[in-house]
């Protein structure tokens, strides 16, 4: 095996982006993260993991419907939106 030593000035694009867009540097990043979270946790079809679990539950004989899922997630979603609104 051969190892190549790179100078410190060569950074990965991800490292440069992380340095440029530091957490909390702009409210848009927090808003983007909140929107992704609300979409994933607020709706059954918002995240692929939700659909996988719904499929497993249906095979086990306990289907999870869209409306019952929304009812159980609506209050925590509003609470998270209120906290994020104050934070952003």
PDB file with one MODEL, atoms N, CA, C and O in Angstrom:
MODEL        1
ATOM      1  N   UNK A   1       0.823  -1.177   0.000  1.00  0.00           N
ATOM      2  CA  UNK A   1       0.000   0.000   0.000  1.00  0.00           C
ATOM      3  C   UNK A   1       0.872   1.248   0.000  1.00  0.00           C
ATOM      4  O   UNK A   1       1.926   1.302   0.634  1.00  0.00           O
ATOM      5  N   UNK A   2       0.409   2.216  -0.711  1.00  0.00           N
ATOM      6  CA  UNK A   2       1.123   3.484  -0.772  1.00  0.00           C
ATOM      7  C   UNK A   2       0.240   4.573  -0.203  1.00  0.00           C
ATOM      8  O   UNK A   2      -0.940   4.674  -0.537  1.00  0.00           O
ATOM      9  N   UNK A   3       0.813   5.369   0.643  1.00  0.00           N
ATOM     10  CA  UNK A   3       0.072   6.487   1.231  1.00  0.00           C
ATOM     11  C   UNK A   3       0.603   7.784   0.639  1.00  0.00           C
ATOM     12  O   UNK A   3       1.809   7.951   0.456  1.00  0.00           O
ATOM     13  N   UNK A   4      -0.291   8.674   0.350  1.00  0.00           N
ATOM     14  CA  UNK A   4       0.091   9.974  -0.181  1.00  0.00           C
ATOM     15  C   UNK A   4      -0.234  11.024   0.864  1.00  0.00           C
ATOM     16  O   UNK A   4      -1.363  11.112   1.346  1.00  0.00           O
ATOM     17  N   UNK A   5       0.756  11.809   1.203  1.00  0.00           N
ATOM     18  CA  UNK A   5       0.547  12.888   2.171  1.00  0.00           C
ATOM     19  C   UNK A   5       0.121  14.138   1.414  1.00  0.00           C
ATOM     20  O   UNK A   5       0.830  14.599   0.520  1.00  0.00           O
ATOM     21  N   UNK A   6      -1.005  14.672   1.763  1.00  0.00           N
ATOM     22  CA  UNK A   6      -1.506  15.895   1.138  1.00  0.00           C
ATOM     23  C   UNK A   6      -1.181  17.089   2.028  1.00  0.00           C
ATOM     24  O   UNK A   6      -1.216  16.980   3.254  1.00  0.00           O
ATOM     25  N   UNK A   7      -0.874  18.202   1.429  1.00  0.00           N
ATOM     26  CA  UNK A   7      -0.645  19.394   2.249  1.00  0.00           C
ATOM     27  C   UNK A   7      -1.914  19.795   2.993  1.00  0.00           C
ATOM     28  O   UNK A   7      -3.021  19.478   2.559  1.00  0.00           O
ATOM     29  N   UNK A   8      -1.753  20.479   4.090  1.00  0.00           N
ATOM     30  CA  UNK A   8      -2.896  20.867   4.908  1.00  0.00           C
ATOM     31  C   UNK A   8      -3.828  21.835   4.193  1.00  0.00           C
ATOM     32  O   UNK A   8      -4.991  21.964   4.574  1.00  0.00           O
ATOM     33  N   UNK A   9      -3.343  22.509   3.177  1.00  0.00           N
ATOM     34  CA  UNK A   9      -4.175  23.487   2.486  1.00  0.00           C
ATOM     35  C   UNK A   9      -5.238  22.822   1.613  1.00  0.00           C
ATOM     36  O   UNK A   9      -6.209  23.470   1.220  1.00  0.00           O
ATOM     37  N   UNK A  10      -5.066  21.548   1.311  1.00  0.00           N
ATOM     38  CA  UNK A  10      -6.062  20.835   0.507  1.00  0.00           C
ATOM     39  C   UNK A  10      -7.074  20.215   1.457  1.00  0.00           C
ATOM     40  O   UNK A  10      -6.755  19.303   2.220  1.00  0.00           O
ATOM     41  N   UNK A  11      -8.277  20.714   1.400  1.00  0.00           N
ATOM     42  CA  UNK A  11      -9.342  20.215   2.260  1.00  0.00           C
ATOM     43  C   UNK A  11     -10.450  19.650   1.395  1.00  0.00           C
ATOM     44  O   UNK A  11     -10.580  19.990   0.219  1.00  0.00           O
ATOM     45  N   UNK A  12     -11.233  18.795   1.992  1.00  0.00           N
ATOM     46  CA  UNK A  12     -12.372  18.247   1.260  1.00  0.00           C
ATOM     47  C   UNK A  12     -13.428  19.336   1.088  1.00  0.00           C
ATOM     48  O   UNK A  12     -13.491  20.269   1.889  1.00  0.00           O
ATOM     49  N   UNK A  13     -14.250  19.225   0.058  1.00  0.00           N
ATOM     50  CA  UNK A  13     -15.318  20.218  -0.116  1.00  0.00           C
ATOM     51  C   UNK A  13     -16.249  20.283   1.087  1.00  0.00           C
ATOM     52  O   UNK A  13     -16.736  21.357   1.440  1.00  0.00           O
ATOM     53  N   UNK A  14     -16.499  19.129   1.722  1.00  0.00           N
ATOM     54  CA  UNK A  14     -17.376  19.124   2.893  1.00  0.00           C
ATOM     55  C   UNK A  14     -16.762  19.910   4.040  1.00  0.00           C
ATOM     56  O   UNK A  14     -17.466  20.622   4.756  1.00  0.00           O
ATOM     57  N   UNK A  15     -15.453  19.784   4.214  1.00  0.00           N
ATOM     58  CA  UNK A  15     -14.790  20.519   5.298  1.00  0.00           C
ATOM     59  C   UNK A  15     -14.823  22.018   5.036  1.00  0.00           C
ATOM     60  O   UNK A  15     -15.010  22.813   5.957  1.00  0.00           O
ATOM     61  N   UNK A  16     -14.638  22.402   3.768  1.00  0.00           N
ATOM     62  CA  UNK A  16     -14.709  23.826   3.437  1.00  0.00           C
ATOM     63  C   UNK A  16     -16.116  24.368   3.627  1.00  0.00           C
ATOM     64  O   UNK A  16     -16.297  25.480   4.123  1.00  0.00           O
ATOM     65  N   UNK A  17     -17.114  23.582   3.232  1.00  0.00           N
ATOM     66  CA  UNK A  17     -18.497  24.031   3.399  1.00  0.00           C
ATOM     67  C   UNK A  17     -18.843  24.160   4.880  1.00  0.00           C
ATOM     68  O   UNK A  17     -19.507  25.116   5.282  1.00  0.00           O
ATOM     69  N   UNK A  18     -18.396  23.205   5.688  1.00  0.00           N
ATOM     70  CA  UNK A  18     -18.673  23.258   7.128  1.00  0.00           C
ATOM     71  C   UNK A  18     -18.016  24.481   7.752  1.00  0.00           C
ATOM     72  O   UNK A  18     -18.571  25.103   8.658  1.00  0.00           O
ATOM     73  N   UNK A  19     -16.835  24.818   7.262  1.00  0.00           N
ATOM     74  CA  UNK A  19     -16.143  25.988   7.789  1.00  0.00           C
ATOM     75  C   UNK A  19     -16.856  27.276   7.375  1.00  0.00           C
ATOM     76  O   UNK A  19     -16.965  28.217   8.161  1.00  0.00           O
ATOM     77  N   UNK A  20     -17.333  27.304   6.145  1.00  0.00           N
ATOM     78  CA  UNK A  20     -17.997  28.502   5.634  1.00  0.00           C
ATOM     79  C   UNK A  20     -19.372  28.698   6.265  1.00  0.00           C
ATOM     80  O   UNK A  20     -19.732  29.807   6.659  1.00  0.00           O
ATOM     81  N   UNK A  21     -20.134  27.613   6.355  1.00  0.00           N
ATOM     82  CA  UNK A  21     -21.487  27.679   6.904  1.00  0.00           C
ATOM     83  C   UNK A  21     -21.486  27.097   8.304  1.00  0.00           C
ATOM     84  O   UNK A  21     -22.053  26.027   8.525  1.00  0.00           O
ATOM     85  N   UNK A  22     -20.878  27.760   9.228  1.00  0.00           N
ATOM     86  CA  UNK A  22     -20.834  27.273  10.603  1.00  0.00           C
ATOM     87  C   UNK A  22     -22.245  27.245  11.179  1.00  0.00           C
ATOM     88  O   UNK A  22     -23.096  28.052  10.805  1.00  0.00           O
ATOM     89  N   UNK A  23     -22.478  26.319  12.083  1.00  0.00           N
ATOM     90  CA  UNK A  23     -23.796  26.209  12.708  1.00  0.00           C
ATOM     91  C   UNK A  23     -24.153  27.521  13.379  1.00  0.00           C
ATOM     92  O   UNK A  23     -23.354  28.086  14.125  1.00  0.00           O
ATOM     93  N   UNK A  24     -25.335  27.991  13.115  1.00  0.00           N
ATOM     94  CA  UNK A  24     -25.802  29.218  13.705  1.00  0.00           C
ATOM     95  C   UNK A  24     -25.345  30.469  12.984  1.00  0.00           C
ATOM     96  O   UNK A  24     -25.590  31.581  13.452  1.00  0.00           O
ATOM     97  N   UNK A  25     -24.680  30.300  11.844  1.00  0.00           N
ATOM     98  CA  UNK A  25     -24.172  31.484  11.158  1.00  0.00           C
ATOM     99  C   UNK A  25     -25.263  32.251  10.432  1.00  0.00           C
ATOM    100  O   UNK A  25     -25.125  33.451  10.197  1.00  0.00           O
ATOM    101  N   UNK A  26     -26.337  31.576  10.077  1.00  0.00           N
ATOM    102  CA  UNK A  26     -27.399  32.250   9.349  1.00  0.00           C
ATOM    103  C   UNK A  26     -28.727  31.575   9.691  1.00  0.00           C
ATOM    104  O   UNK A  26     -28.789  30.347   9.742  1.00  0.00           O
ATOM    105  N   UNK A  27     -29.773  32.335   9.923  1.00  0.00           N
ATOM    106  CA  UNK A  27     -31.068  31.741  10.288  1.00  0.00           C
ATOM    107  C   UNK A  27     -31.635  30.801   9.228  1.00  0.00           C
ATOM    108  O   UNK A  27     -32.455  29.940   9.547  1.00  0.00           O
ATOM    109  N   UNK A  28     -31.215  30.952   7.980  1.00  0.00           N
ATOM    110  CA  UNK A  28     -31.743  30.087   6.928  1.00  0.00           C
ATOM    111  C   UNK A  28     -31.401  28.628   7.164  1.00  0.00           C
ATOM    112  O   UNK A  28     -32.198  27.747   6.842  1.00  0.00           O
ATOM    113  N   UNK A  29     -30.217  28.358   7.727  1.00  0.00           N
ATOM    114  CA  UNK A  29     -29.834  26.964   7.970  1.00  0.00           C
ATOM    115  C   UNK A  29     -30.723  26.331   9.027  1.00  0.00           C
ATOM    116  O   UNK A  29     -31.120  25.174   8.889  1.00  0.00           O
ATOM    117  N   UNK A  30     -31.037  27.070  10.072  1.00  0.00           N
ATOM    118  CA  UNK A  30     -31.945  26.548  11.094  1.00  0.00           C
ATOM    119  C   UNK A  30     -33.337  26.340  10.541  1.00  0.00           C
ATOM    120  O   UNK A  30     -34.006  25.365  10.882  1.00  0.00           O
ATOM    121  N   UNK A  31     -33.776  27.251   9.690  1.00  0.00           N
ATOM    122  CA  UNK A  31     -35.093  27.109   9.077  1.00  0.00           C
ATOM    123  C   UNK A  31     -35.141  25.907   8.151  1.00  0.00           C
ATOM    124  O   UNK A  31     -36.142  25.192   8.111  1.00  0.00           O
ATOM    125  N   UNK A  32     -34.079  25.682   7.414  1.00  0.00           N
ATOM    126  CA  UNK A  32     -34.011  24.524   6.525  1.00  0.00           C
ATOM    127  C   UNK A  32     -34.055  23.224   7.324  1.00  0.00           C
ATOM    128  O   UNK A  32     -34.768  22.289   6.961  1.00  0.00           O
ATOM    129  N   UNK A  33     -33.297  23.172   8.404  1.00  0.00           N
ATOM    130  CA  UNK A  33     -33.296  21.980   9.252  1.00  0.00           C
ATOM    131  C   UNK A  33     -34.670  21.750   9.884  1.00  0.00           C
ATOM    132  O   UNK A  33     -35.132  20.613   9.974  1.00  0.00           O
ATOM    133  N   UNK A  34     -35.316  22.824  10.316  1.00  0.00           N
ATOM    134  CA  UNK A  34     -36.643  22.702  10.908  1.00  0.00           C
ATOM    135  C   UNK A  34     -37.642  22.187   9.876  1.00  0.00           C
ATOM    136  O   UNK A  34     -38.457  21.318  10.185  1.00  0.00           O
ATOM    137  N   UNK A  35     -37.588  22.711   8.662  1.00  0.00           N
ATOM    138  CA  UNK A  35     -38.502  22.250   7.620  1.00  0.00           C
ATOM    139  C   UNK A  35     -38.314  20.782   7.309  1.00  0.00           C
ATOM    140  O   UNK A  35     -39.290  20.060   7.105  1.00  0.00           O
ATOM    141  N   UNK A  36     -37.065  20.329   7.269  1.00  0.00           N
ATOM    142  CA  UNK A  36     -36.805  18.911   7.023  1.00  0.00           C
ATOM    143  C   UNK A  36     -37.326  18.063   8.176  1.00  0.00           C
ATOM    144  O   UNK A  36     -37.880  16.985   7.962  1.00  0.00           O
ATOM    145  N   UNK A  37     -37.145  18.553   9.401  1.00  0.00           N
ATOM    146  CA  UNK A  37     -37.621  17.803  10.563  1.00  0.00           C
ATOM    147  C   UNK A  37     -39.145  17.726  10.570  1.00  0.00           C
ATOM    148  O   UNK A  37     -39.718  16.661  10.801  1.00  0.00           O
ATOM    149  N   UNK A  38     -39.793  18.852  10.318  1.00  0.00           N
ATOM    150  CA  UNK A  38     -41.258  18.859  10.325  1.00  0.00           C
ATOM    151  C   UNK A  38     -41.821  17.949   9.238  1.00  0.00           C
ATOM    152  O   UNK A  38     -42.801  17.240   9.467  1.00  0.00           O
ATOM    153  N   UNK A  39     -41.214  17.966   8.074  1.00  0.00           N
ATOM    154  CA  UNK A  39     -41.676  17.097   6.991  1.00  0.00           C
ATOM    155  C   UNK A  39     -41.475  15.637   7.312  1.00  0.00           C
ATOM    156  O   UNK A  39     -42.323  14.805   6.990  1.00  0.00           O
ATOM    157  N   UNK A  40     -40.370  15.317   7.938  1.00  0.00           N
ATOM    158  CA  UNK A  40     -40.076  13.922   8.262  1.00  0.00           C
ATOM    159  C   UNK A  40     -40.875  13.382   9.423  1.00  0.00           C
ATOM    160  O   UNK A  40     -41.284  12.221   9.412  1.00  0.00           O
ATOM    161  N   UNK A  41     -41.100  14.200  10.412  1.00  0.00           N
ATOM    162  CA  UNK A  41     -41.796  13.727  11.609  1.00  0.00           C
ATOM    163  C   UNK A  41     -43.269  14.095  11.641  1.00  0.00           C
ATOM    164  O   UNK A  41     -44.029  13.520  12.419  1.00  0.00           O
ATOM    165  N   UNK A  42     -43.677  15.025  10.827  1.00  0.00           N
ATOM    166  CA  UNK A  42     -45.063  15.466  10.869  1.00  0.00           C
ATOM    167  C   UNK A  42     -45.990  14.731   9.925  1.00  0.00           C
ATOM    168  O   UNK A  42     -47.210  14.846  10.039  1.00  0.00           O
ATOM    169  N   UNK A  43     -45.429  13.977   8.996  1.00  0.00           N
ATOM    170  CA  UNK A  43     -46.270  13.284   8.025  1.00  0.00           C
ATOM    171  C   UNK A  43     -45.744  11.868   7.819  1.00  0.00           C
ATOM    172  O   UNK A  43     -44.537  11.631   7.869  1.00  0.00           O
ATOM    173  N   UNK A  44     -46.635  10.959   7.595  1.00  0.00           N
ATOM    174  CA  UNK A  44     -46.253   9.559   7.398  1.00  0.00           C
ATOM    175  C   UNK A  44     -45.379   9.399   6.168  1.00  0.00           C
ATOM    176  O   UNK A  44     -44.456   8.584   6.167  1.00  0.00           O
ATOM    177  N   UNK A  45     -45.653  10.159   5.128  1.00  0.00           N
ATOM    178  CA  UNK A  45     -44.877  10.044   3.891  1.00  0.00           C
ATOM    179  C   UNK A  45     -43.716  11.036   3.848  1.00  0.00           C
ATOM    180  O   UNK A  45     -43.086  11.200   2.803  1.00  0.00           O
ATOM    181  N   UNK A  46     -43.426  11.694   4.959  1.00  0.00           N
ATOM    182  CA  UNK A  46     -42.373  12.699   4.987  1.00  0.00           C
ATOM    183  C   UNK A  46     -40.977  12.128   5.058  1.00  0.00           C
ATOM    184  O   UNK A  46     -40.019  12.814   4.703  1.00  0.00           O
ATOM    185  N   UNK A  47     -40.830  10.897   5.504  1.00  0.00           N
ATOM    186  CA  UNK A  47     -39.513  10.278   5.594  1.00  0.00           C
ATOM    187  C   UNK A  47     -39.624   8.804   5.228  1.00  0.00           C
ATOM    188  O   UNK A  47     -40.634   8.156   5.502  1.00  0.00           O
ATOM    189  N   UNK A  48     -38.593   8.299   4.619  1.00  0.00           N
ATOM    190  CA  UNK A  48     -38.628   6.902   4.192  1.00  0.00           C
ATOM    191  C   UNK A  48     -38.699   5.954   5.391  1.00  0.00           C
ATOM    192  O   UNK A  48     -39.303   4.886   5.292  1.00  0.00           O
ATOM    193  N   UNK A  49     -38.097   6.325   6.511  1.00  0.00           N
ATOM    194  CA  UNK A  49     -38.152   5.466   7.696  1.00  0.00           C
ATOM    195  C   UNK A  49     -39.599   5.302   8.184  1.00  0.00           C
ATOM    196  O   UNK A  49     -39.983   4.227   8.646  1.00  0.00           O
ATOM    197  N   UNK A  50     -40.386   6.355   8.080  1.00  0.00           N
ATOM    198  CA  UNK A  50     -41.798   6.262   8.470  1.00  0.00           C
ATOM    199  C   UNK A  50     -42.519   5.240   7.610  1.00  0.00           C
ATOM    200  O   UNK A  50     -43.317   4.454   8.120  1.00  0.00           O
ATOM    201  N   UNK A  51     -42.250   5.242   6.319  1.00  0.00           N
ATOM    202  CA  UNK A  51     -42.911   4.303   5.416  1.00  0.00           C
ATOM    203  C   UNK A  51     -42.473   2.868   5.674  1.00  0.00           C
ATOM    204  O   UNK A  51     -43.283   1.945   5.585  1.00  0.00           O
ATOM    205  N   UNK A  52     -41.209   2.677   5.991  1.00  0.00           N
ATOM    206  CA  UNK A  52     -40.709   1.334   6.302  1.00  0.00           C
ATOM    207  C   UNK A  52     -41.400   0.801   7.549  1.00  0.00           C
ATOM    208  O   UNK A  52     -41.861  -0.340   7.559  1.00  0.00           O
ATOM    209  N   UNK A  53     -41.475   1.607   8.591  1.00  0.00           N
ATOM    210  CA  UNK A  53     -42.129   1.178   9.834  1.00  0.00           C
ATOM    211  C   UNK A  53     -43.616   0.926   9.606  1.00  0.00           C
ATOM    212  O   UNK A  53     -44.177  -0.024  10.153  1.00  0.00           O
ATOM    213  N   UNK A  54     -44.258   1.773   8.799  1.00  0.00           N
ATOM    214  CA  UNK A  54     -45.670   1.568   8.488  1.00  0.00           C
ATOM    215  C   UNK A  54     -45.873   0.255   7.742  1.00  0.00           C
ATOM    216  O   UNK A  54     -46.864  -0.441   7.967  1.00  0.00           O
ATOM    217  N   UNK A  55     -44.948  -0.086   6.860  1.00  0.00           N
ATOM    218  CA  UNK A  55     -45.023  -1.366   6.149  1.00  0.00           C
ATOM    219  C   UNK A  55     -44.857  -2.546   7.082  1.00  0.00           C
ATOM    220  O   UNK A  55     -45.585  -3.532   6.971  1.00  0.00           O
ATOM    221  N   UNK A  56     -43.901  -2.456   8.009  1.00  0.00           N
ATOM    222  CA  UNK A  56     -43.722  -3.527   8.996  1.00  0.00           C
ATOM    223  C   UNK A  56     -44.951  -3.669   9.886  1.00  0.00           C
ATOM    224  O   UNK A  56     -45.378  -4.782  10.193  1.00  0.00           O
ATOM    225  N   UNK A  57     -45.512  -2.546  10.296  1.00  0.00           N
ATOM    226  CA  UNK A  57     -46.698  -2.579  11.157  1.00  0.00           C
ATOM    227  C   UNK A  57     -47.887  -3.191  10.419  1.00  0.00           C
ATOM    228  O   UNK A  57     -48.669  -3.937  11.009  1.00  0.00           O
ATOM    229  N   UNK A  58     -48.023  -2.879   9.139  1.00  0.00           N
ATOM    230  CA  UNK A  58     -49.126  -3.448   8.368  1.00  0.00           C
ATOM    231  C   UNK A  58     -48.964  -4.953   8.223  1.00  0.00           C
ATOM    232  O   UNK A  58     -49.941  -5.696   8.320  1.00  0.00           O
ATOM    233  N   UNK A  59     -47.741  -5.406   7.993  1.00  0.00           N
ATOM    234  CA  UNK A  59     -47.497  -6.854   7.902  1.00  0.00           C
ATOM    235  C   UNK A  59     -47.764  -7.547   9.227  1.00  0.00           C
ATOM    236  O   UNK A  59     -48.159  -8.713   9.251  1.00  0.00           O
ATOM    237  N   UNK A  60     -47.550  -6.839  10.331  1.00  0.00           N
ATOM    238  CA  UNK A  60     -47.792  -7.415  11.656  1.00  0.00           C
ATOM    239  C   UNK A  60     -49.262  -7.357  12.042  1.00  0.00           C
ATOM    240  O   UNK A  60     -49.640  -7.829  13.115  1.00  0.00           O
ATOM    241  N   UNK A  61     -50.096  -6.782  11.180  1.00  0.00           N
ATOM    242  CA  UNK A  61     -51.534  -6.732  11.464  1.00  0.00           C
ATOM    243  C   UNK A  61     -51.988  -5.493  12.201  1.00  0.00           C
ATOM    244  O   UNK A  61     -53.136  -5.430  12.641  1.00  0.00           O
ATOM    245  N   UNK A  62     -51.128  -4.511  12.349  1.00  0.00           N
ATOM    246  CA  UNK A  62     -51.499  -3.273  13.034  1.00  0.00           C
ATOM    247  C   UNK A  62     -51.154  -2.093  12.135  1.00  0.00           C
ATOM    248  O   UNK A  62     -50.153  -1.413  12.362  1.00  0.00           O
ATOM    249  N   UNK A  63     -51.973  -1.844  11.116  1.00  0.00           N
ATOM    250  CA  UNK A  63     -51.648  -0.771  10.176  1.00  0.00           C
ATOM    251  C   UNK A  63     -51.666   0.604  10.830  1.00  0.00           C
ATOM    252  O   UNK A  63     -52.437   0.865  11.754  1.00  0.00           O
ATOM    253  N   UNK A  64     -50.800   1.473  10.331  1.00  0.00           N
ATOM    254  CA  UNK A  64     -50.726   2.856  10.792  1.00  0.00           C
ATOM    255  C   UNK A  64     -51.270   3.717   9.667  1.00  0.00           C
ATOM    256  O   UNK A  64     -50.693   3.751   8.580  1.00  0.00           O
ATOM    257  N   UNK A  65     -52.360   4.405   9.911  1.00  0.00           N
ATOM    258  CA  UNK A  65     -52.961   5.261   8.892  1.00  0.00           C
ATOM    259  C   UNK A  65     -52.352   6.656   8.894  1.00  0.00           C
ATOM    260  O   UNK A  65     -51.689   7.066   9.847  1.00  0.00           O
ATOM    261  N   UNK A  66     -52.593   7.368   7.810  1.00  0.00           N
ATOM    262  CA  UNK A  66     -52.033   8.709   7.668  1.00  0.00           C
ATOM    263  C   UNK A  66     -52.610   9.673   8.702  1.00  0.00           C
ATOM    264  O   UNK A  66     -51.867  10.408   9.352  1.00  0.00           O
ATOM    265  N   UNK A  67     -53.925   9.669   8.853  1.00  0.00           N
ATOM    266  CA  UNK A  67     -54.580  10.606   9.781  1.00  0.00           C
ATOM    267  C   UNK A  67     -54.235  10.293  11.237  1.00  0.00           C
ATOM    268  O   UNK A  67     -53.913  11.222  11.978  1.00  0.00           O
ATOM    269  N   UNK A  68     -54.283   9.031  11.691  1.00  0.00           N
ATOM    270  CA  UNK A  68     -53.866   8.774  13.082  1.00  0.00           C
ATOM    271  C   UNK A  68     -52.401   9.162  13.347  1.00  0.00           C
ATOM    272  O   UNK A  68     -52.062   9.633  14.434  1.00  0.00           O
ATOM    273  N   UNK A  69     -51.548   8.961  12.349  1.00  0.00           N
ATOM    274  CA  UNK A  69     -50.153   9.359  12.500  1.00  0.00           C
ATOM    275  C   UNK A  69     -50.047  10.872  12.671  1.00  0.00           C
ATOM    276  O   UNK A  69     -49.308  11.362  13.525  1.00  0.00           O
ATOM    277  N   UNK A  70     -50.803  11.610  11.840  1.00  0.00           N
ATOM    278  CA  UNK A  70     -50.786  13.079  11.939  1.00  0.00           C
ATOM    279  C   UNK A  70     -51.322  13.546  13.290  1.00  0.00           C
ATOM    280  O   UNK A  70     -50.791  14.485  13.883  1.00  0.00           O
ATOM    281  N   UNK A  71     -52.377  12.885  13.773  1.00  0.00           N
ATOM    282  CA  UNK A  71     -52.934  13.284  15.082  1.00  0.00           C
ATOM    283  C   UNK A  71     -51.919  13.114  16.197  1.00  0.00           C
ATOM    284  O   UNK A  71     -51.813  13.965  17.081  1.00  0.00           O
ATOM    285  N   UNK A  72     -51.167  12.011  16.159  1.00  0.00           N
ATOM    286  CA  UNK A  72     -50.213  11.764  17.240  1.00  0.00           C
ATOM    287  C   UNK A  72     -48.976  12.655  17.132  1.00  0.00           C
ATOM    288  O   UNK A  72     -48.301  12.888  18.135  1.00  0.00           O
ATOM    289  N   UNK A  73     -48.672  13.149  15.952  1.00  0.00           N
ATOM    290  CA  UNK A  73     -47.467  13.968  15.751  1.00  0.00           C
ATOM    291  C   UNK A  73     -47.738  15.459  15.722  1.00  0.00           C
ATOM    292  O   UNK A  73     -46.794  16.249  15.731  1.00  0.00           O
ATOM    293  N   UNK A  74     -48.986  15.865  15.689  1.00  0.00           N
ATOM    294  CA  UNK A  74     -49.297  17.276  15.484  1.00  0.00           C
ATOM    295  C   UNK A  74     -48.858  18.152  16.657  1.00  0.00           C
ATOM    296  O   UNK A  74     -48.245  19.199  16.447  1.00  0.00           O
ATOM    297  N   UNK A  75     -49.159  17.743  17.872  1.00  0.00           N
ATOM    298  CA  UNK A  75     -48.804  18.554  19.050  1.00  0.00           C
ATOM    299  C   UNK A  75     -47.287  18.664  19.219  1.00  0.00           C
ATOM    300  O   UNK A  75     -46.788  19.772  19.414  1.00  0.00           O
ATOM    301  N   UNK A  76     -46.527  17.554  19.152  1.00  0.00           N
ATOM    302  CA  UNK A  76     -45.068  17.714  19.240  1.00  0.00           C
ATOM    303  C   UNK A  76     -44.492  18.560  18.104  1.00  0.00           C
ATOM    304  O   UNK A  76     -43.507  19.273  18.296  1.00  0.00           O
ATOM    305  N   UNK A  77     -45.107  18.478  16.923  1.00  0.00           N
ATOM    306  CA  UNK A  77     -44.648  19.270  15.795  1.00  0.00           C
ATOM    307  C   UNK A  77     -44.869  20.762  16.067  1.00  0.00           C
ATOM    308  O   UNK A  77     -43.991  21.576  15.781  1.00  0.00           O
ATOM    309  N   UNK A  78     -46.018  21.122  16.610  1.00  0.00           N
ATOM    310  CA  UNK A  78     -46.285  22.523  16.954  1.00  0.00           C
ATOM    311  C   UNK A  78     -45.343  23.016  18.053  1.00  0.00           C
ATOM    312  O   UNK A  78     -44.863  24.148  18.004  1.00  0.00           O
ATOM    313  N   UNK A  79     -45.087  22.173  19.027  1.00  0.00           N
ATOM    314  CA  UNK A  79     -44.172  22.529  20.111  1.00  0.00           C
ATOM    315  C   UNK A  79     -42.764  22.779  19.562  1.00  0.00           C
ATOM    316  O   UNK A  79     -42.116  23.759  19.930  1.00  0.00           O
ATOM    317  N   UNK A  80     -42.300  21.901  18.692  1.00  0.00           N
ATOM    318  CA  UNK A  80     -40.973  22.081  18.095  1.00  0.00           C
ATOM    319  C   UNK A  80     -40.929  23.335  17.232  1.00  0.00           C
ATOM    320  O   UNK A  80     -39.925  24.046  17.227  1.00  0.00           O
ATOM    321  N   UNK A  81     -42.006  23.613  16.503  1.00  0.00           N
ATOM    322  CA  UNK A  81     -42.049  24.820  15.679  1.00  0.00           C
ATOM    323  C   UNK A  81     -42.004  26.077  16.552  1.00  0.00           C
ATOM    324  O   UNK A  81     -41.354  27.058  16.191  1.00  0.00           O
ATOM    325  N   UNK A  82     -42.692  26.052  17.698  1.00  0.00           N
ATOM    326  CA  UNK A  82     -42.670  27.203  18.604  1.00  0.00           C
ATOM    327  C   UNK A  82     -41.284  27.418  19.193  1.00  0.00           C
ATOM    328  O   UNK A  82     -40.811  28.551  19.278  1.00  0.00           O
ATOM    329  N   UNK A  83     -40.633  26.335  19.600  1.00  0.00           N
ATOM    330  CA  UNK A  83     -39.280  26.438  20.163  1.00  0.00           C
ATOM    331  C   UNK A  83     -38.313  26.946  19.100  1.00  0.00           C
ATOM    332  O   UNK A  83     -37.466  27.796  19.376  1.00  0.00           O
ATOM    333  N   UNK A  84     -38.443  26.423  17.888  1.00  0.00           N
ATOM    334  CA  UNK A  84     -37.551  26.851  16.803  1.00  0.00           C
ATOM    335  C   UNK A  84     -37.800  28.301  16.434  1.00  0.00           C
ATOM    336  O   UNK A  84     -36.863  29.027  16.103  1.00  0.00           O
ATOM    337  N   UNK A  85     -39.056  28.730  16.488  1.00  0.00           N
ATOM    338  CA  UNK A  85     -39.383  30.120  16.172  1.00  0.00           C
ATOM    339  C   UNK A  85     -38.679  31.068  17.159  1.00  0.00           C
ATOM    340  O   UNK A  85     -38.145  32.105  16.766  1.00  0.00           O
ATOM    341  N   UNK A  86     -38.690  30.697  18.421  1.00  0.00           N
ATOM    342  CA  UNK A  86     -38.033  31.521  19.426  1.00  0.00           C
ATOM    343  C   UNK A  86     -36.514  31.484  19.211  1.00  0.00           C
ATOM    344  O   UNK A  86     -35.834  32.501  19.349  1.00  0.00           O
ATOM    345  N   UNK A  87     -36.000  30.316  18.876  1.00  0.00           N
ATOM    346  CA  UNK A  87     -34.558  30.156  18.705  1.00  0.00           C
ATOM    347  C   UNK A  87     -34.042  30.880  17.464  1.00  0.00           C
ATOM    348  O   UNK A  87     -33.000  31.533  17.508  1.00  0.00           O
ATOM    349  N   UNK A  88     -34.775  30.761  16.359  1.00  0.00           N
ATOM    350  CA  UNK A  88     -34.334  31.378  15.101  1.00  0.00           C
ATOM    351  C   UNK A  88     -34.636  32.848  15.140  1.00  0.00           C
ATOM    352  O   UNK A  88     -34.347  33.563  14.181  1.00  0.00           O
TER     353      UNK A  88
ENDMDL
END
